[in-house]
Amino acid sequence: MLREMKTTAEHGQRDVRLLLQRKKIKDVKTLWAVNSVALQARPEVIYELTGHPDVESIQLDRALHKDQILLQSFAPPQPNIIQVGASDLWPASYHGQGAVIALMDTGGDANHPDLAGTWRGGTNSWLDPYNVHPLLPFDADGHGTAVLGIMVGGDFNGTTIGAAPTAKWIAAKMFNDDGFTFYSVIHQVFQWFLDPDGNPDTDDAPDVVNGSWGFEDTALIGQCVNTFPAEFQPYIDAYEAAGISSVFAAGNAGPNPATTISPANYPGVIAVGSVNGSNVIENTSSRGPSACDNRIYPDVVAPGIGIVTTDLSFGGLPNYAAGTGTSFAAPHASGVLATLRSAFPDATPDQLRAALTGTASRAATPDNIYGYGVIDAQAAFDFLSSLGLAACVRPDIDFSASPYPASPNQAITFTSSVSGGTPGYTYAWDFNGDGVTDCVDAACTHTYPGIYAGTVGLTVTDANGCSSTLFIANGWSACTLISVAFTVSPAAPVTGQAVTYTSSVTGGNPPFVYSWDLDADGVIDCTTATCTRTYSAVFNGNVTLRVADRYGCAADVYSAPVTVAAAPPSSSGGGGGGGACFLSVVALDISQGWLGLILVFILTGLASAALRHGVRFCGCILPSAPAAPRPR
């Protein structure tokens, strides 16, 4: 399916992309899942595209801000994991192992001790479309971290806080650090989950995608927001075809009826409303029926008031918060679905949905307030068993590589880590992402003849035939020669004058990490590619630059002598006429023919109505105990 979608987009976009190349348009994003592209161009190029026979529609890629959210009241923490029955499955060793949950939110804090051990790892487990935090999961807000804790949080603080504590998680940072997103970025995130490593031969897609957000602008409540540019239904359909379940928060627009929100009200999505600890509906939880397909809405409900979960750790502290809203109800369903998918790896999204809704507390008399009722994980498990699906206690697996990263032609030892299931185990390694088994031992050595930053896969099967597979894309053989130098401007600086150091790096694998010592005291003074320093006193010594690439491969230390002389008396210490300008800001002047636009072109007959409204999170978080407000 993925190959067909990519081929269709490649053929359909060929002439448009040739035009863009001739016009020297760079940074064109391909949205192959909906046969579209996003880009920035001058008005004359945009006008030319409007007449192109392959272009169906052109729309402004509007900015959306995360703070379009309804704030709710907060209550003491509840025993939420017990309430949905997730912990009832743990004694039988069903706790999410072998399953993968995807988060599309503000990001995730991979340093939190309750989350660090279950991040899948590698370049196919984290997407920052803004490329500000390209290497490791990051969350500037805390909303995504809180949602993650309810899905996969561990027991570092003495109580297990996640419904599927051994499931792996991956994440995409839908919002930038300032809280904004764009329609094209939401498209990019939806698409990325279909094929995180870009290789259709490796099944590294998640089992469940959780979205604790929705179009909850006043004008959009009760609407089916499913026209371009917010045309996300094709992704939901593709997820279902690929075996991926979609879970979205039902919204906080109640108590009035017909207050559904998108994407939760899309066909194929499991919409989750919010109840308190006594299974009574939260007053603000959105009501149905669905504006898109007139189905019962929400589909199910789960705890969503005062839920204790992970908060930003500030580098690894076990920090927690209490959250209220359907944002925190939805991840209960995602965690339970991951546990069920772990136990029944062959279950389809339709079967999992039927298990979740058909066994909920009000399944016999569903309504548009509670849906089919409160989730019951054990009852859902029994329902899947009744379909004749064989339950599996899958092994929990991971692997490591040493040395990492290696150089081409250097032997790398891959070592598996396996627990659970039924010993003995059989192993199947795929070292180059081609679907062919390369080694069958618990630990194997492999040598890459050149740089390899692709996918390595491990499948472990236990004595009962239950198996788990882990795909990690990374720079396994990526260390290449990195050459570093820098220039100094002005060439003969004086005290009081801005001195600009500009690095020059060749080789390696960007992005790079920079460490400058600008005054020979052994302390890092700057960590960017270009640094400016004003010396208040005469300096005569070596300035040192260290550079490492994205895989930790380091260059030889580059050091060069720099002399900063005393400023001549006539300058009054003012810096000898000023330093070089390395950053300029030009005011936008539409009269000069420039207009910055990020555009999405739909090439396959999708609707063309532009949306002018924002995305709301379906909940918010506060500290669980009184505390001074923290920066947001």
Helices and strands as residue ranges (DSSP letters): H 2-12, H 14-22, E 29-31, G 32-34, E 36-40, H 43-50, E 57-60, E 63-65, H 80-83, G 86-88, G 90-92, E 100-105, G 116-118, E 126-127, H 143-152, E 168-173, E 180-182, H 183-194, E 208-211, E 213-214, H 233-241, E 245-249, E 269-275, E 300-303, E 307-310, E 320-324, H 330-343, H 349-358, H 377-386, E 396-402, E 411-419, E 426-430, E 443-447, E 455-461, E 467-473, E 482-489, E 498-507, E 513-517, E 530-534, E 539-548, E 558-564, G 569-571, G 590-592, E 598-602, E 616-617, E 620-623
